[in-house]
Amino acid sequence: MDYQLFEWINGWAGKFGWLDFLMIVMTEYGPYFFALVLFALFFFKKHRRGGITTGSTLALALGFSFLIGQLWERARPFVTYDDVNVLLYHAADASFPSDHTTGAFAIAFGLWHHHRGLGSIMFMLACLIGISRPFVGHHYPGDVLAGIAVAWIAAQIVKFVMGKMEARSAKTSEIPSKL
């Protein structure tokens, strides 16, 4: 089923110039835009905590993605099949999970916890990055879904840890007032 869905998505490549352009832009430049948004959070004091949480989510998610990729080496579609529409060059390294998707969704999930509006916009853009990966011939849809799952798990772990740290910090700050 993963390959059949890949064939359907990738089958749209080359049919509409504007769609090819959009998918190439999302897959090539989308991650830079996400990094820029994350970096910009640190310039605004009220968003710095969100930047730390989002950056932590990104680091944890990409760490998980790297480990999974080392343990489960899946060939990219263009390596396995001859009839793939490859719109951009990519090394023939491991396909599972999609790092582009993992990173984009990690930033979107991290932002969503602190700024629902911006997080929602980034979530929609992350979806476009996720769709662009099979469209340009680099990933199976399962690689993309795994990247989303890895990012979500990382976001939940960071949210839990940050909540514990904030609770501990609140308790510690109460001690001097009781003395």
Residue frames relative to the residue before (quaternion, step in Angstrom):
aa qw qx qy qz dx dy dz
M 1.0000 0.0000 0.0000 0.0000 0.00 0.00 0.00
D 0.6059 0.5644 -0.3532 0.4355 3.60 1.05 -0.76
Y 0.6844 0.4749 -0.2893 0.4717 3.57 0.91 -0.89
Q 0.6372 0.5293 -0.3403 0.4450 3.60 0.97 -0.76
L 0.6564 0.4836 -0.3069 0.4910 3.58 0.99 -0.81
F 0.6064 0.5431 -0.3437 0.4681 3.58 1.06 -0.76
E 0.6523 0.5230 -0.3130 0.4505 3.59 0.89 -0.96
W 0.6603 0.5125 -0.3128 0.4511 3.57 0.93 -0.87
I 0.6846 0.4683 -0.2884 0.4784 3.61 0.85 -0.98
N 0.7041 0.4657 -0.2655 0.4658 3.58 0.80 -1.02
G 0.5763 0.6087 -0.3629 0.4069 3.59 1.19 -0.49
W 0.6045 0.5544 -0.3502 0.4523 3.59 1.22 -0.38
A 0.5322 0.6351 -0.4079 0.3835 3.60 1.19 -0.44
G 0.8029 0.2743 -0.2236 0.4797 3.54 -0.96 0.92
K 0.6030 0.5872 -0.3569 0.4051 3.62 1.22 -0.14
F 0.7895 0.1075 -0.0340 0.6033 3.59 1.05 -0.79
G 0.4564 -0.7218 0.4547 0.2529 3.56 -0.60 1.16
W 0.6597 0.5167 -0.3140 0.4464 3.58 0.95 -0.87
L 0.6567 0.5023 -0.3097 0.4697 3.59 1.05 -0.76
D 0.6096 0.5316 -0.3412 0.4790 3.58 1.03 -0.77
F 0.6543 0.5234 -0.3057 0.4523 3.57 0.92 -0.97
L 0.6631 0.5096 -0.3030 0.4570 3.59 0.88 -0.97
M 0.6951 0.4754 -0.2810 0.4602 3.59 0.84 -0.95
I 0.6339 0.5105 -0.3317 0.4771 3.60 1.04 -0.73
V 0.6445 0.5097 -0.3214 0.4707 3.60 0.94 -0.86
M 0.6714 0.4981 -0.3093 0.4532 3.60 0.86 -0.90
T 0.7179 0.4478 -0.2720 0.4584 3.59 0.85 -0.88
E 0.7154 0.4474 -0.2543 0.4726 3.60 1.05 -0.74
Y 0.8283 0.2508 -0.0873 0.4934 3.58 0.81 -1.00
G 0.4701 0.6971 -0.4282 0.3311 3.59 1.22 -0.31
P 0.6741 0.4945 -0.3213 0.4448 3.63 0.80 -0.87
Y 0.6276 0.5261 -0.3428 0.4603 3.62 1.06 -0.65
F 0.6260 0.5250 -0.3320 0.4714 3.57 1.03 -0.76
F 0.6476 0.5148 -0.3156 0.4647 3.58 0.95 -0.88
A 0.6514 0.5056 -0.3134 0.4709 3.59 0.95 -0.85
L 0.6353 0.5333 -0.3214 0.4569 3.59 1.02 -0.79
V 0.6419 0.5069 -0.3202 0.4779 3.59 0.96 -0.83
L 0.6494 0.5082 -0.3168 0.4687 3.59 0.92 -0.88
F 0.6570 0.5128 -0.3000 0.4640 3.58 0.90 -0.93
A 0.6497 0.5422 -0.3110 0.4327 3.60 0.97 -0.87
L 0.5695 0.6124 -0.3855 0.3899 3.61 1.09 -0.60
F 0.6647 0.5325 -0.3051 0.4261 3.57 1.05 -0.73
F 0.6102 0.5584 -0.3523 0.4378 3.60 1.23 -0.23
F 0.7150 0.3766 -0.2324 0.5412 3.57 1.24 -0.31
K 0.4646 -0.7272 0.4299 0.2657 3.55 -0.46 1.23
K 0.6921 0.4866 -0.2994 0.4412 3.60 0.89 -0.86
H 0.7176 0.4102 -0.2509 0.5038 3.63 1.22 -0.31
R 0.4133 0.7431 -0.4529 0.2680 3.59 1.28 -0.07
R 0.6340 0.5247 -0.3307 0.4620 3.58 0.97 -0.83
G 0.6393 0.5123 -0.3119 0.4812 3.56 1.02 -0.79
G 0.6319 0.5295 -0.3214 0.4658 3.56 1.08 -0.72
I 0.6493 0.5044 -0.3133 0.4753 3.56 1.00 -0.83
T 0.6655 0.4945 -0.2988 0.4725 3.57 0.90 -0.90
T 0.6790 0.4863 -0.2899 0.4673 3.58 0.90 -0.93
G 0.6505 0.5065 -0.3120 0.4723 3.58 0.98 -0.81
S 0.6382 0.5150 -0.3173 0.4762 3.57 1.04 -0.76
T 0.6298 0.5225 -0.3248 0.4742 3.57 1.02 -0.80
L 0.6517 0.5161 -0.3091 0.4618 3.58 0.94 -0.90
A 0.6761 0.4961 -0.3013 0.4539 3.59 0.83 -0.96
L 0.6711 0.4910 -0.2984 0.4685 3.58 0.90 -0.91
A 0.6635 0.5112 -0.3076 0.4515 3.59 0.89 -0.91
L 0.6884 0.4607 -0.2920 0.4782 3.60 0.88 -0.87
G 0.5971 0.5443 -0.3570 0.4688 3.59 1.14 -0.56
F 0.6465 0.4989 -0.3058 0.4895 3.57 0.96 -0.88
S 0.6533 0.5295 -0.3114 0.4426 3.57 0.91 -0.94
F 0.6394 0.5215 -0.3186 0.4665 3.57 0.99 -0.84
L 0.6716 0.4972 -0.2999 0.4602 3.58 0.88 -0.94
I 0.6481 0.5072 -0.3186 0.4702 3.58 0.92 -0.86
G 0.6530 0.5268 -0.3059 0.4499 3.57 0.97 -0.87
Q 0.6454 0.5091 -0.3151 0.4743 3.57 1.13 -0.66
L 0.7076 0.4613 -0.2523 0.4720 3.56 1.06 -0.77
W 0.7929 0.1827 -0.0737 0.5766 3.58 1.04 -0.74
E 0.0549 -0.8259 0.5610 -0.0132 3.53 0.01 1.31
R 0.0134 -0.7972 0.6009 -0.0558 3.54 -0.44 1.26
A 0.4385 -0.7024 0.4978 0.2580 3.57 -0.83 0.98
R 0.5210 -0.6278 0.4825 0.3187 3.54 -1.12 0.68
P 0.6532 -0.5469 0.3433 0.3954 3.60 -1.11 0.58
F 0.6847 0.4936 -0.2995 0.4448 3.60 0.94 -0.84
V 0.5994 0.5263 -0.3615 0.4826 3.59 1.27 -0.25
T 0.7225 0.4605 -0.2305 0.4613 3.56 0.98 -0.92
Y 0.8084 0.2141 -0.0782 0.5427 3.60 0.95 -0.87
D 0.4495 -0.7165 0.4797 0.2333 3.56 -1.09 0.77
D 0.7202 0.4838 -0.2464 0.4320 3.59 1.09 -0.61
V 0.3824 0.7315 -0.4774 0.3012 3.60 1.18 0.53
N 0.3538 -0.6962 0.5836 0.2223 3.57 -1.05 0.84
V 0.0450 -0.8048 0.5915 -0.0173 3.59 -0.19 1.27
L 0.2029 -0.8212 0.5266 0.0847 3.57 -0.44 1.23
L 0.7821 0.1657 -0.0826 0.5950 3.58 1.22 -0.47
Y 0.5344 -0.5990 0.4795 0.3545 3.54 -1.16 0.57
H 0.0842 0.7579 -0.6461 0.0329 3.55 -1.18 0.65
A 0.5363 -0.6039 0.4770 0.3466 3.56 -1.07 0.70
A 0.4702 -0.6855 0.4871 0.2678 3.55 -1.15 0.64
D 0.2671 0.7698 -0.5300 0.2348 3.58 0.87 0.96
A 0.7677 -0.3689 0.2518 0.4596 3.57 -1.32 -0.09
S 0.3806 -0.7595 0.5014 0.1642 3.53 -1.07 0.86
F 0.7589 0.4123 -0.1767 0.4721 3.58 1.08 -0.76
P 0.5959 -0.3642 -0.7038 0.1299 1.63 -1.37 2.12
S 0.6420 -0.5176 0.3937 0.4061 3.57 -1.28 0.15
D 0.3579 -0.7504 0.5181 0.2010 3.58 -0.59 1.16
H 0.6000 0.5565 -0.3651 0.4438 3.61 1.02 -0.74
T 0.6950 0.4700 -0.2662 0.4746 3.55 0.88 -1.00
T 0.6231 0.5438 -0.3365 0.4503 3.57 0.97 -0.86
G 0.6955 0.4835 -0.2763 0.4541 3.57 0.82 -0.99
A 0.6680 0.5054 -0.3062 0.4523 3.57 0.88 -0.92
F 0.7087 0.4415 -0.2714 0.4787 3.58 0.86 -0.90
A 0.5814 0.5586 -0.3840 0.4500 3.62 1.08 -0.56
I 0.6709 0.4742 -0.2952 0.4877 3.58 0.93 -0.87
A 0.6547 0.5125 -0.3196 0.4545 3.60 0.91 -0.84
F 0.6760 0.4756 -0.2993 0.4767 3.61 0.88 -0.90
G 0.6476 0.5226 -0.3198 0.4532 3.59 0.96 -0.84
L 0.6755 0.4881 -0.2884 0.4715 3.56 0.94 -0.88
W 0.6263 0.5793 -0.3386 0.3969 3.55 0.96 -0.87
H 0.6289 0.5435 -0.3365 0.4425 3.60 1.07 -0.65
H 0.7724 0.3588 -0.1802 0.4921 3.61 1.12 -0.58
H 0.7917 0.0690 -0.0073 0.6070 3.54 1.09 -0.67
R 0.2957 -0.8179 0.4660 0.1625 3.56 0.08 1.35
G 0.6579 0.5288 -0.3224 0.4285 3.60 0.91 -0.84
L 0.7031 0.4380 -0.2575 0.4975 3.57 0.78 -1.04
G 0.6299 0.5397 -0.3283 0.4518 3.57 1.02 -0.78
S 0.6466 0.5189 -0.3140 0.4627 3.59 1.03 -0.77
I 0.6402 0.5070 -0.3190 0.4811 3.58 1.00 -0.82
M 0.6750 0.4846 -0.2946 0.4720 3.57 0.91 -0.91
F 0.5981 0.5547 -0.3592 0.4534 3.58 1.10 -0.62
M 0.6572 0.4975 -0.3124 0.4723 3.60 0.95 -0.84
L 0.6580 0.4899 -0.3090 0.4813 3.58 0.99 -0.80
A 0.6131 0.5389 -0.3439 0.4641 3.59 1.08 -0.69
C 0.6119 0.5383 -0.3442 0.4662 3.59 1.07 -0.71
L 0.6475 0.5073 -0.3188 0.4709 3.59 0.99 -0.79
I 0.6282 0.5081 -0.3411 0.4806 3.59 1.00 -0.75
G 0.6493 0.5273 -0.3172 0.4469 3.57 0.93 -0.87
I 0.6734 0.4765 -0.2918 0.4841 3.59 0.94 -0.85
S 0.6322 0.5648 -0.3380 0.4088 3.57 1.03 -0.75
R 0.6065 0.6033 -0.3624 0.3699 3.60 1.05 -0.65
P 0.7095 0.3647 -0.2853 0.5313 3.67 0.82 -0.73
F 0.5699 0.6055 -0.3840 0.4013 3.59 1.10 -0.63
V 0.7450 0.3844 -0.2233 0.4974 3.61 0.87 -0.93
G 0.5870 -0.6406 0.3338 0.3655 3.59 1.31 0.06
H 0.5341 0.6795 -0.3753 0.3350 3.58 1.25 0.17
H 0.8202 0.1382 -0.0323 0.5542 3.61 1.08 -0.66
Y 0.4568 -0.6016 0.5750 0.3144 3.49 -1.38 0.37
P 0.6204 -0.5333 0.4042 0.4090 3.62 -1.15 0.40
G 0.6096 0.5618 -0.3505 0.4359 3.61 1.06 -0.65
D 0.6070 0.5403 -0.3447 0.4699 3.59 1.12 -0.65
V 0.6520 0.5153 -0.2934 0.4726 3.54 1.05 -0.87
L 0.6680 0.4910 -0.3002 0.4717 3.59 0.88 -0.92
A 0.6306 0.5175 -0.3339 0.4722 3.59 1.03 -0.73
G 0.6314 0.5300 -0.3288 0.4608 3.60 1.02 -0.75
I 0.6351 0.5133 -0.3212 0.4796 3.57 1.03 -0.80
A 0.6623 0.5074 -0.3052 0.4592 3.59 0.92 -0.90
V 0.6422 0.5149 -0.3224 0.4674 3.59 0.94 -0.86
A 0.6606 0.5047 -0.3055 0.4643 3.59 0.92 -0.88
W 0.6555 0.5084 -0.3149 0.4612 3.60 0.95 -0.85
I 0.6479 0.5076 -0.3195 0.4695 3.59 0.92 -0.87
A 0.6489 0.5078 -0.3195 0.4680 3.59 0.92 -0.87
A 0.6472 0.5195 -0.3204 0.4567 3.61 0.95 -0.84
Q 0.6589 0.5022 -0.3124 0.4649 3.60 0.97 -0.80
I 0.6371 0.5162 -0.3272 0.4696 3.59 1.00 -0.79
V 0.6756 0.4828 -0.2984 0.4706 3.59 0.85 -0.94
K 0.6313 0.5258 -0.3354 0.4609 3.60 0.95 -0.80
F 0.6547 0.5098 -0.3047 0.4676 3.59 0.95 -0.89
V 0.6839 0.4821 -0.2858 0.4670 3.59 0.83 -1.00
M 0.6615 0.4965 -0.3146 0.4658 3.60 0.90 -0.86
G 0.6210 0.5369 -0.3357 0.4619 3.59 1.05 -0.71
K 0.6503 0.5016 -0.3074 0.4807 3.59 0.99 -0.85
M 0.6608 0.5064 -0.3096 0.4593 3.58 0.95 -0.86
E 0.6537 0.5045 -0.3128 0.4693 3.58 0.99 -0.79
A 0.6359 0.5185 -0.3275 0.4685 3.58 1.01 -0.78
R 0.6554 0.4989 -0.3068 0.4768 3.58 0.96 -0.86
S 0.6463 0.5211 -0.3119 0.4621 3.58 0.99 -0.85
A 0.6450 0.5190 -0.3172 0.4626 3.59 1.00 -0.80
K 0.6526 0.5015 -0.3135 0.4736 3.60 1.00 -0.80
T 0.6603 0.5133 -0.3048 0.4557 3.57 0.96 -0.86
S 0.6767 0.4915 -0.3015 0.4578 3.60 0.97 -0.77
E 0.6132 0.5517 -0.3508 0.4432 3.61 1.20 -0.34
I 0.5549 0.6569 -0.3862 0.3337 3.60 1.07 -0.62
P 0.6894 0.4753 -0.3254 0.4393 3.69 0.69 -0.87
S 0.6513 0.5242 -0.3359 0.4339 3.60 0.98 -0.67
K 0.6644 0.4949 -0.3071 0.4684 3.60 1.18 -0.42
L 0.5811 0.6186 -0.3729 0.3749 3.60 1.18 -0.32
